């Protein structure tokens, strides 16, 4: 799992984190730590780019939900963008697609 975040200079520009690889039981703890760190300098909108995520298990979904809850408590909106078809289906099947907003 690789996460590359881009910290905007303009507070009105979203903070974007580009994820790639697998989000699973082995990579979830490091991803959670990195995303928690990102929340401390994020703008009011945090976007997770899922276009290069090749796999996600229940541990990965738990990280997404946990980070969304933490972001919300900090006044930050977290949204997902560009999920691959398998990821879109996973979010839809689990019902998380209704609670995790998507942006173009």
N, CA, C and O atoms as a GROMACS GRO file, in nm:
protein
  416
    1UNK      N    1   0.085  -0.117   0.000
    1UNK     CA    2   0.000   0.000   0.000
    1UNK      C    3   0.089   0.123   0.000
    1UNK      O    4   0.180   0.135   0.082
    2UNK      N    5   0.062   0.212  -0.091
    2UNK     CA    6   0.132   0.338  -0.097
    2UNK      C    7   0.030   0.450  -0.086
    2UNK      O    8  -0.075   0.445  -0.150
    3UNK      N    9   0.059   0.549  -0.007
    3UNK     CA   10  -0.027   0.666   0.006
    3UNK      C   11   0.058   0.790  -0.015
    3UNK      O   12   0.153   0.815   0.060
    4UNK      N   13   0.023   0.866  -0.115
    4UNK     CA   14   0.094   0.990  -0.144
    4UNK      C   15  -0.005   1.103  -0.125
    4UNK      O   16  -0.105   1.112  -0.197
    5UNK      N   17   0.023   1.189  -0.029
    5UNK     CA   18  -0.070   1.298  -0.006
    5UNK      C   19  -0.014   1.428  -0.060
    5UNK      O   20   0.107   1.450  -0.065
    6UNK      N   21  -0.106   1.512  -0.101
    6UNK     CA   22  -0.069   1.642  -0.153
    6UNK      C   23  -0.132   1.747  -0.062
    6UNK      O   24  -0.254   1.759  -0.055
    7UNK      N   25  -0.049   1.820   0.005
    7UNK     CA   26  -0.096   1.925   0.095
    7UNK      C   27  -0.108   2.055   0.017
    7UNK      O   28  -0.007   2.110  -0.028
    8UNK      N   29  -0.228   2.104   0.000
    8UNK     CA   30  -0.246   2.227  -0.077
    8UNK      C   31  -0.197   2.350  -0.001
    8UNK      O   32  -0.200   2.356   0.122
    9UNK      N   33  -0.152   2.447  -0.078
    9UNK     CA   34  -0.111   2.574  -0.018
    9UNK      C   35  -0.231   2.663   0.009
    9UNK      O   36  -0.229   2.746   0.100
   10UNK      N   37  -0.334   2.645  -0.070
   10UNK     CA   38  -0.457   2.724  -0.057
   10UNK      C   39  -0.557   2.645   0.027
   10UNK      O   40  -0.592   2.533  -0.009
   11UNK      N   41  -0.605   2.701   0.138
   11UNK     CA   42  -0.698   2.629   0.225
   11UNK      C   43  -0.830   2.593   0.158
   11UNK      O   44  -0.903   2.506   0.207
   12UNK      N   45  -0.863   2.658   0.047
   12UNK     CA   46  -0.989   2.626  -0.021
   12UNK      C   47  -0.973   2.507  -0.117
   12UNK      O   48  -1.072   2.458  -0.172
   13UNK      N   49  -0.849   2.462  -0.138
   13UNK     CA   50  -0.822   2.347  -0.224
   13UNK      C   51  -0.825   2.220  -0.140
   13UNK      O   52  -0.769   2.218  -0.030
   14UNK      N   53  -0.890   2.114  -0.189
   14UNK     CA   54  -0.895   1.990  -0.110
   14UNK      C   55  -0.758   1.928  -0.090
   14UNK      O   56  -0.668   1.942  -0.174
   15UNK      N   57  -0.743   1.858   0.020
   15UNK     CA   58  -0.626   1.775   0.042
   15UNK      C   59  -0.655   1.641  -0.026
   15UNK      O   60  -0.760   1.582  -0.002
   16UNK      N   61  -0.565   1.594  -0.109
   16UNK     CA   62  -0.587   1.470  -0.183
   16UNK      C   63  -0.479   1.369  -0.145
   16UNK      O   64  -0.360   1.401  -0.140
   17UNK      N   65  -0.524   1.247  -0.117
   17UNK     CA   66  -0.432   1.137  -0.088
   17UNK      C   67  -0.454   1.032  -0.196
   17UNK      O   68  -0.565   0.980  -0.213
   18UNK      N   69  -0.348   1.001  -0.269
   18UNK     CA   70  -0.354   0.902  -0.378
   18UNK      C   71  -0.310   0.768  -0.321
   18UNK      O   72  -0.194   0.750  -0.284
   19UNK      N   73  -0.402   0.674  -0.314
   19UNK     CA   74  -0.372   0.541  -0.261
   19UNK      C   75  -0.343   0.446  -0.376
   19UNK      O   76  -0.401   0.458  -0.483
   20UNK      N   77  -0.253   0.352  -0.353
   20UNK     CA   78  -0.226   0.251  -0.455
   20UNK      C   79  -0.188   0.120  -0.387
   20UNK      O   80  -0.138   0.118  -0.274
   21UNK      N   81  -0.212   0.010  -0.457
   21UNK     CA   82  -0.180  -0.121  -0.404
   21UNK      C   83  -0.296  -0.182  -0.330
   21UNK      O   84  -0.412  -0.154  -0.360
   22UNK      N   85  -0.264  -0.265  -0.231
   22UNK     CA   86  -0.364  -0.338  -0.156
   22UNK      C   87  -0.387  -0.275  -0.019
   22UNK      O   88  -0.294  -0.235   0.051
   23UNK      N   89  -0.515  -0.267   0.017
   23UNK     CA   90  -0.550  -0.222   0.153
   23UNK      C   91  -0.604  -0.347   0.222
   23UNK      O   92  -0.717  -0.389   0.198
   24UNK      N   93  -0.522  -0.404   0.308
   24UNK     CA   94  -0.562  -0.530   0.373
   24UNK      C   95  -0.515  -0.531   0.518
   24UNK      O   96  -0.468  -0.431   0.571
   25UNK      N   97  -0.529  -0.645   0.580
   25UNK     CA   98  -0.495  -0.659   0.722
   25UNK      C   99  -0.349  -0.623   0.750
   25UNK      O  100  -0.315  -0.580   0.860
   26UNK      N  101  -0.262  -0.642   0.651
   26UNK     CA  102  -0.120  -0.614   0.670
   26UNK      C  103  -0.086  -0.466   0.649
   26UNK      O  104   0.004  -0.415   0.715
   27UNK      N  105  -0.156  -0.399   0.560
   27UNK     CA  106  -0.124  -0.260   0.529
   27UNK      C  107  -0.213  -0.159   0.601
   27UNK      O  108  -0.180  -0.040   0.607
   28UNK      N  109  -0.324  -0.205   0.657
   28UNK     CA  110  -0.420  -0.114   0.721
   28UNK      C  111  -0.362  -0.033   0.836
   28UNK      O  112  -0.390   0.087   0.845
   29UNK      N  113  -0.283  -0.092   0.926
   29UNK     CA  114  -0.231  -0.011   1.037
   29UNK      C  115  -0.145   0.107   0.990
   29UNK      O  116  -0.158   0.218   1.043
   30UNK      N  117  -0.059   0.085   0.892
   30UNK     CA  118   0.025   0.195   0.842
   30UNK      C  119  -0.060   0.299   0.770
   30UNK      O  120  -0.036   0.419   0.784
   31UNK      N  121  -0.158   0.254   0.694
   31UNK     CA  122  -0.246   0.348   0.626
   31UNK      C  123  -0.323   0.432   0.727
   31UNK      O  124  -0.337   0.553   0.709
   32UNK      N  125  -0.374   0.369   0.831
   32UNK     CA  126  -0.448   0.443   0.934
   32UNK      C  127  -0.359   0.551   0.996
   32UNK      O  128  -0.402   0.665   1.014
   33UNK      N  129  -0.236   0.515   1.029
   33UNK     CA  130  -0.143   0.613   1.088
   33UNK      C  131  -0.118   0.729   0.993
   33UNK      O  132  -0.120   0.845   1.035
   34UNK      N  133  -0.096   0.699   0.866
   34UNK     CA  134  -0.068   0.805   0.771
   34UNK      C  135  -0.188   0.896   0.751
   34UNK      O  136  -0.174   1.018   0.745
   35UNK      N  137  -0.307   0.837   0.740
   35UNK     CA  138  -0.426   0.920   0.721
   35UNK      C  139  -0.457   1.003   0.845
   35UNK      O  140  -0.503   1.116   0.833
   36UNK      N  141  -0.433   0.948   0.963
   36UNK     CA  142  -0.453   1.026   1.086
   36UNK      C  143  -0.359   1.146   1.087
   36UNK      O  144  -0.398   1.256   1.126
   37UNK      N  145  -0.237   1.126   1.045
   37UNK     CA  146  -0.140   1.235   1.036
   37UNK      C  147  -0.186   1.339   0.935
   37UNK      O  148  -0.176   1.460   0.959
   38UNK      N  149  -0.237   1.293   0.822
   38UNK     CA  150  -0.285   1.384   0.717
   38UNK      C  151  -0.399   1.470   0.768
   38UNK      O  152  -0.410   1.587   0.730
   39UNK      N  153  -0.484   1.416   0.852
   39UNK     CA  154  -0.598   1.494   0.904
   39UNK      C  155  -0.553   1.618   0.979
   39UNK      O  156  -0.625   1.718   0.981
   40UNK      N  157  -0.436   1.615   1.039
   40UNK     CA  158  -0.390   1.729   1.119
   40UNK      C  159  -0.356   1.852   1.035
   40UNK      O  160  -0.355   1.963   1.088
   41UNK      N  161  -0.328   1.834   0.905
   41UNK     CA  162  -0.302   1.951   0.820
   41UNK      C  163  -0.398   1.959   0.703
   41UNK      O  164  -0.379   2.040   0.612
   42UNK      N  165  -0.499   1.876   0.703
   42UNK     CA  166  -0.594   1.873   0.593
   42UNK      C  167  -0.679   2.000   0.589
   42UNK      O  168  -0.703   2.065   0.691
   43UNK      N  169  -0.722   2.031   0.469
   43UNK     CA  170  -0.819   2.138   0.453
   43UNK      C  171  -0.956   2.082   0.491
   43UNK      O  172  -0.964   1.970   0.543
   44UNK      N  173  -1.061   2.155   0.467
   44UNK     CA  174  -1.194   2.110   0.508
   44UNK      C  175  -1.246   1.995   0.424
   44UNK      O  176  -1.349   1.936   0.457
   45UNK      N  177  -1.176   1.961   0.314
   45UNK     CA  178  -1.215   1.848   0.231
   45UNK      C  179  -1.093   1.759   0.208
   45UNK      O  180  -0.992   1.803   0.153
   46UNK      N  181  -1.105   1.633   0.249
   46UNK     CA  182  -1.001   1.532   0.229
   46UNK      C  183  -1.054   1.433   0.126
   46UNK      O  184  -1.158   1.371   0.147
   47UNK      N  185  -0.981   1.419   0.016
   47UNK     CA  186  -1.022   1.327  -0.090
   47UNK      C  187  -0.924   1.212  -0.097
   47UNK      O  188  -0.802   1.232  -0.105
   48UNK      N  189  -0.976   1.090  -0.093
   48UNK     CA  190  -0.896   0.970  -0.108
   48UNK      C  191  -0.915   0.918  -0.250
   48UNK      O  192  -1.024   0.875  -0.286
   49UNK      N  193  -0.810   0.922  -0.330
   49UNK     CA  194  -0.813   0.875  -0.468
   49UNK      C  195  -0.787   0.725  -0.468
   49UNK      O  196  -0.679   0.680  -0.431
   50UNK      N  197  -0.887   0.648  -0.508
   50UNK     CA  198  -0.880   0.502  -0.506
   50UNK      C  199  -0.849   0.441  -0.642
   50UNK      O  200  -0.859   0.320  -0.659
   51UNK      N  201  -0.812   0.522  -0.739
   51UNK     CA  202  -0.795   0.474  -0.877
   51UNK      C  203  -0.688   0.367  -0.893
   51UNK      O  204  -0.693   0.289  -0.988
   52UNK      N  205  -0.593   0.361  -0.802
   52UNK     CA  206  -0.486   0.262  -0.815
   52UNK      C  207  -0.488   0.158  -0.703
   52UNK      O  208  -0.389   0.087  -0.682
   53UNK      N  209  -0.600   0.149  -0.632
   53UNK     CA  210  -0.614   0.045  -0.530
   53UNK      C  211  -0.652  -0.084  -0.600
   53UNK      O  212  -0.752  -0.089  -0.672
   54UNK      N  213  -0.573  -0.189  -0.579
   54UNK     CA  214  -0.596  -0.316  -0.648
   54UNK      C  215  -0.674  -0.417  -0.565
   54UNK      O  216  -0.724  -0.515  -0.619
   55UNK      N  217  -0.685  -0.395  -0.434
   55UNK     CA  218  -0.755  -0.488  -0.346
   55UNK      C  219  -0.790  -0.417  -0.217
   55UNK      O  220  -0.716  -0.330  -0.171
   56UNK      N  221  -0.903  -0.454  -0.158
   56UNK     CA  222  -0.942  -0.399  -0.029
   56UNK      C  223  -1.021  -0.505   0.046
   56UNK      O  224  -1.116  -0.562  -0.008
   57UNK      N  225  -0.983  -0.532   0.172
   57UNK     CA  226  -1.056  -0.628   0.252
   57UNK      C  227  -1.131  -0.554   0.364
   57UNK      O  228  -1.136  -0.430   0.366
   58UNK      N  229  -1.188  -0.630   0.456
   58UNK     CA  230  -1.267  -0.571   0.564
   58UNK      C  231  -1.183  -0.476   0.650
   58UNK      O  232  -1.233  -0.375   0.698
   59UNK      N  233  -1.055  -0.509   0.668
   59UNK     CA  234  -0.968  -0.420   0.744
   59UNK      C  235  -0.950  -0.286   0.676
   59UNK      O  236  -0.946  -0.182   0.741
   60UNK      N  237  -0.940  -0.289   0.544
   60UNK     CA  238  -0.929  -0.165   0.467
   60UNK      C  239  -1.055  -0.081   0.475
   60UNK      O  240  -1.048   0.041   0.489
   61UNK      N  241  -1.169  -0.147   0.467
   61UNK     CA  242  -1.296  -0.075   0.479
   61UNK      C  243  -1.309  -0.013   0.618
   61UNK      O  244  -1.360   0.098   0.633
   62UNK      N  245  -1.263  -0.085   0.719
   62UNK     CA  246  -1.267  -0.032   0.856
   62UNK      C  247  -1.182   0.094   0.869
   62UNK      O  248  -1.220   0.187   0.939
   63UNK      N  249  -1.068   0.096   0.802
   63UNK     CA  250  -0.984   0.216   0.804
   63UNK      C  251  -1.058   0.333   0.742
   63UNK      O  252  -1.059   0.443   0.797
   64UNK      N  253  -1.122   0.311   0.627
   64UNK     CA  254  -1.195   0.419   0.561
   64UNK      C  255  -1.305   0.474   0.650
   64UNK      O  256  -1.322   0.595   0.661
   65UNK      N  257  -1.381   0.386   0.713
   65UNK     CA  258  -1.490   0.429   0.800
   65UNK      C  259  -1.434   0.502   0.922
   65UNK      O  260  -1.487   0.606   0.961
   66UNK      N  261  -1.330   0.448   0.983
   66UNK     CA  262  -1.270   0.512   1.100
   66UNK      C  263  -1.214   0.650   1.071
   66UNK      O  264  -1.231   0.742   1.150
   67UNK      N  265  -1.147   0.662   0.959
   67UNK     CA  266  -1.091   0.793   0.921
   67UNK      C  267  -1.203   0.892   0.890
   67UNK      O  268  -1.193   1.010   0.923
   68UNK      N  269  -1.310   0.843   0.828
   68UNK     CA  270  -1.422   0.933   0.800
   68UNK      C  271  -1.482   0.986   0.931
   68UNK      O  272  -1.513   1.104   0.942
   69UNK      N  273  -1.497   0.899   1.029
   69UNK     CA  274  -1.553   0.942   1.158
   69UNK      C  275  -1.462   1.043   1.227
   69UNK      O  276  -1.509   1.144   1.280
   70UNK      N  277  -1.332   1.016   1.225
   70UNK     CA  278  -1.238   1.110   1.287
   70UNK      C  279  -1.238   1.243   1.213
   70UNK      O  280  -1.238   1.350   1.275
   71UNK      N  281  -1.239   1.237   1.081
   71UNK     CA  282  -1.241   1.360   1.001
   71UNK      C  283  -1.366   1.442   1.035
   71UNK      O  284  -1.358   1.563   1.055
   72UNK      N  285  -1.479   1.376   1.040
   72UNK     CA  286  -1.605   1.445   1.070
   72UNK      C  287  -1.597   1.514   1.205
   72UNK      O  288  -1.645   1.626   1.221
   73UNK      N  289  -1.538   1.447   1.304
   73UNK     CA  290  -1.527   1.507   1.438
   73UNK      C  291  -1.435   1.630   1.438
   73UNK      O  292  -1.443   1.713   1.527
   74UNK      N  293  -1.349   1.639   1.336
   74UNK     CA  294  -1.257   1.753   1.324
   74UNK      C  295  -1.311   1.859   1.229
   74UNK      O  296  -1.243   1.957   1.200
   75UNK      N  297  -1.434   1.840   1.179
   75UNK     CA  298  -1.493   1.936   1.086
   75UNK      C  299  -1.444   1.920   0.943
   75UNK      O  300  -1.454   2.013   0.863
   76UNK      N  301  -1.390   1.803   0.911
   76UNK     CA  302  -1.337   1.775   0.777
   76UNK      C  303  -1.430   1.677   0.708
   76UNK      O  304  -1.472   1.578   0.768
   77UNK      N  305  -1.462   1.703   0.583
   77UNK     CA  306  -1.540   1.610   0.502
   77UNK      C  307  -1.443   1.521   0.427
   77UNK      O  308  -1.352   1.570   0.360
   78UNK      N  309  -1.462   1.390   0.439
   78UNK     CA  310  -1.381   1.295   0.364
   78UNK      C  311  -1.465   1.238   0.251
   78UNK      O  312  -1.580   1.200   0.271
   79UNK      N  313  -1.407   1.234   0.132
   79UNK     CA  314  -1.477   1.180   0.016
   79UNK      C  315  -1.382   1.088  -0.060
   79UNK      O  316  -1.260   1.100  -0.051
   80UNK      N  317  -1.440   0.997  -0.136
   80UNK     CA  318  -1.363   0.905  -0.219
   80UNK      C  319  -1.378   0.946  -0.364
   80UNK      O  320  -1.478   1.006  -0.403
   81UNK      N  321  -1.278   0.914  -0.445
   81UNK     CA  322  -1.286   0.941  -0.587
   81UNK      C  323  -1.223   0.827  -0.666
   81UNK      O  324  -1.131   0.760  -0.617
   82UNK      N  325  -1.272   0.807  -0.785
   82UNK     CA  326  -1.216   0.715  -0.886
   82UNK      C  327  -1.198   0.571  -0.840
   82UNK      O  328  -1.094   0.512  -0.867
   83UNK      N  329  -1.297   0.512  -0.771
   83UNK     CA  330  -1.279   0.372  -0.734
   83UNK      C  331  -1.287   0.282  -0.857
   83UNK      O  332  -1.364   0.310  -0.949
   84UNK      N  333  -1.210   0.177  -0.858
   84UNK     CA  334  -1.219   0.078  -0.965
   84UNK      C  335  -1.352   0.004  -0.951
   84UNK      O  336  -1.415   0.010  -0.845
   85UNK      N  337  -1.396  -0.065  -1.056
   85UNK     CA  338  -1.525  -0.134  -1.049
   85UNK      C  339  -1.539  -0.229  -0.930
   85UNK      O  340  -1.646  -0.233  -0.867
   86UNK      N  341  -1.434  -0.305  -0.896
   86UNK     CA  342  -1.445  -0.396  -0.783
   86UNK      C  343  -1.467  -0.320  -0.653
   86UNK      O  344  -1.540  -0.366  -0.565
   87UNK      N  345  -1.403  -0.204  -0.641
   87UNK     CA  346  -1.415  -0.125  -0.519
   87UNK      C  347  -1.554  -0.062  -0.511
   87UNK      O  348  -1.614  -0.057  -0.403
   88UNK      N  349  -1.605  -0.015  -0.623
   88UNK     CA  350  -1.741   0.040  -0.625
   88UNK      C  351  -1.841  -0.067  -0.583
   88UNK      O  352  -1.933  -0.041  -0.505
   89UNK      N  353  -1.822  -0.186  -0.636
   89UNK     CA  354  -1.912  -0.297  -0.603
   89UNK      C  355  -1.901  -0.332  -0.454
   89UNK      O  356  -2.003  -0.354  -0.389
   90UNK      N  357  -1.781  -0.336  -0.400
   90UNK     CA  358  -1.760  -0.365  -0.259
   90UNK      C  359  -1.830  -0.262  -0.171
   90UNK      O  360  -1.895  -0.297  -0.073
   91UNK      N  361  -1.816  -0.136  -0.206
   91UNK     CA  362  -1.881  -0.029  -0.129
   91UNK      C  363  -2.033  -0.040  -0.138
   91UNK      O  364  -2.103  -0.018  -0.039
   92UNK      N  365  -2.084  -0.075  -0.255
   92UNK     CA  366  -2.228  -0.089  -0.273
   92UNK      C  367  -2.282  -0.210  -0.195
   92UNK      O  368  -2.383  -0.199  -0.126
   93UNK      N  369  -2.214  -0.325  -0.207
   93UNK     CA  370  -2.259  -0.447  -0.140
   93UNK      C  371  -2.260  -0.431   0.012
   93UNK      O  372  -2.352  -0.478   0.079
   94UNK      N  373  -2.159  -0.366   0.065
   94UNK     CA  374  -2.149  -0.350   0.211
   94UNK      C  375  -2.237  -0.236   0.263
   94UNK      O  376  -2.256  -0.223   0.384
   95UNK      N  377  -2.290  -0.155   0.174
   95UNK     CA  378  -2.372  -0.042   0.215
   95UNK      C  379  -2.290   0.082   0.248
   95UNK      O  380  -2.347   0.186   0.280
   96UNK      N  381  -2.159   0.071   0.241
   96UNK     CA  382  -2.073   0.185   0.275
   96UNK      C  383  -2.079   0.294   0.168
   96UNK      O  384  -2.045   0.409   0.194
   97UNK      N  385  -2.122   0.258   0.048
   97UNK     CA  386  -2.134   0.356  -0.059
   97UNK      C  387  -2.231   0.468  -0.026
   97UNK      O  388  -2.218   0.580  -0.076
   98UNK      N  389  -2.328   0.438   0.061
   98UNK     CA  390  -2.424   0.541   0.103
   98UNK      C  391  -2.365   0.637   0.204
   98UNK      O  392  -2.405   0.753   0.212
   99UNK      N  393  -2.269   0.588   0.284
   99UNK     CA  394  -2.213   0.671   0.390
   99UNK      C  395  -2.082   0.738   0.356
   99UNK      O  396  -2.042   0.834   0.422
  100UNK      N  397  -2.013   0.688   0.254
  100UNK     CA  398  -1.887   0.748   0.212
  100UNK      C  399  -1.912   0.825   0.083
  100UNK      O  400  -1.933   0.764  -0.022
  101UNK      N  401  -1.911   0.957   0.089
  101UNK     CA  402  -1.942   1.036  -0.030
  101UNK      C  403  -1.837   1.017  -0.141
  101UNK      O  404  -1.719   0.996  -0.115
  102UNK      N  405  -1.885   1.027  -0.264
  102UNK     CA  406  -1.799   1.017  -0.383
  102UNK      C  407  -1.795   1.154  -0.451
  102UNK      O  408  -1.895   1.226  -0.454
  103UNK      N  409  -1.678   1.187  -0.505
  103UNK     CA  410  -1.664   1.308  -0.585
  103UNK      C  411  -1.603   1.270  -0.719
  103UNK      O  412  -1.534   1.168  -0.731
  104UNK      N  413  -1.629   1.352  -0.819
  104UNK     CA  414  -1.575   1.325  -0.953
  104UNK      C  415  -1.428   1.356  -0.960
  104UNK      O  416  -1.366   1.339  -1.065
   0.00000   0.00000   0.00000
